[in-house]
Amino acid sequence: MRNRLILASAAALLSLSATAYAQDTVIVQEADPIMTESTVVVPGEVRTYVLERDIPSVPYEGDILIGRVVPGEVEIHAIDGQPDYAYTIVNERRVIVNPQTRTVIQVLE
């Protein structure tokens, strides 16, 4: 009887550890614009539009980070069919901004 109890306990422990190792799949879905406290998920067509455009880079003495305002001397460009987004290239980095506030939404790498 004691041997059966030990074998049953060992089998239960082994089966529990196997399920923990099996959970390694992550599913990621891109969504249309979603605003969270610190991030905006930009639609794929906006990213594609910005990546395909060829405009000159503007040199700027400072960091271009998400949430910062792009200075007035940096020209921003509208995105066709997307009034909530604009873009520019600063220090060789493509930047998506909110055209009303000139706030950086995303820096594309």
Secondary structure, DSSP 4 states (H G I P E B T S, - for coil): -HHHHHHHHHHHHHHHHHHHHT---------S--B-SS-B---HHHHHHHHH---PPBP-SS---TTPBPPTTS--EEETTEEEEEEEEETTEEEEE-TTT-BEEEEE-
